[in-house]
Amino acid sequence: MKKDKPEKTNKVKYEKTRSGQNKLAWLKRDWRLYAMLAVPIIWYILFCYKPMAGLIIAFQKYNIFKGIKGSQFIGLENFKFVFGMRDFGISLRNTLWLNLLDLIFGFPMPIILAILLNEMRMKRVKKVSQTLLYLPHFLSWVIIGGMVLKIFAPTTGAINATLMKWGWIEQNIPFMTDGGWWTFTYVLVGVWQGMGWGTILYLAAITGLDSTLFEAAEIDGANKLQRIWHVTLPGIRSTIVVLLVLNIGRMMSIGFDRPYIIGNTLVKDACDVISTFVYRAGIQNNQFARATAIGLFQSVVGVILITVANAVSRKFDEQSIW
């Protein structure tokens, strides 16, 4: 028994030495790849992880002149104050509602478009269609806001003017002045702006499917709809699940540009979301601690949502992000 211990010890040391030599060999062989990887890692450390130290502001009575070290620690007072504000409840409700509508109407559209583009046989028409669908993604929301105003304005907008001229309506449709119609316009414009970009991911996933599966289904007598349902959709299911989980994780976060530019004071109860609330109540009023508290709250809820969505997806579909 005494002789076995040194042998086992030597064996462990040998394996560790061999493992270290392998790592050095890999490092020498692929040092260029590791050097390239260092650039995004350093970027994330400097601009994503280092600023997280500033989250302490959410628990302070922050004074911009005294800085983080000189400001008084007040615990959860900023959170209590923000949660007690009426506008915060309205902005939270609108954020969840608008994101839910975007998820319901905006998430399936790229999938449908990708399938339709994949079924096109005329390459020239397919390329032109792809270009036209991708173009809105690269437009600034300032430009899109101007277009929305020209198209959906209550009196001078193209839609109301045309419908009134044809005699289809007697009164102008309040696209921009009524909360319900504004929500409809917001979702419609968002789907139009984002559906082309999302199509790229699904089209790439469909292109990577084995063509023999489609040929076998066709030989078995499956028509186009049956091939889409039984071959295409199951083939891209993992991509759909991953993107769905990520979208659910973003339910608490919403861009600033879209609701701020399209919105107006007449529909404040419908267009005021967390990002605009932070800008108005936090940054414009120099209440940086309260703005940080809202941002931290969003992040925590977002992590919880994406974790729950991932767990549910893994349980029922066996597809998940991690």
Salt bridges, closest charged atoms under 4 A:
ASP30 OD2 - ARG29 NH2 3.19
GLU77 OE2 - LYS80 NZ 3.97
ASP87 OD1 - ARG86 NH1 3.70
ASP87 OD2 - ARG280 NH2 3.56
ASP102 OD1 - ARG258 NH2 3.01
ASP272 OD2 - ARG280 NH2 2.99
ASP317 OD1 - ARG237 NH1 3.60
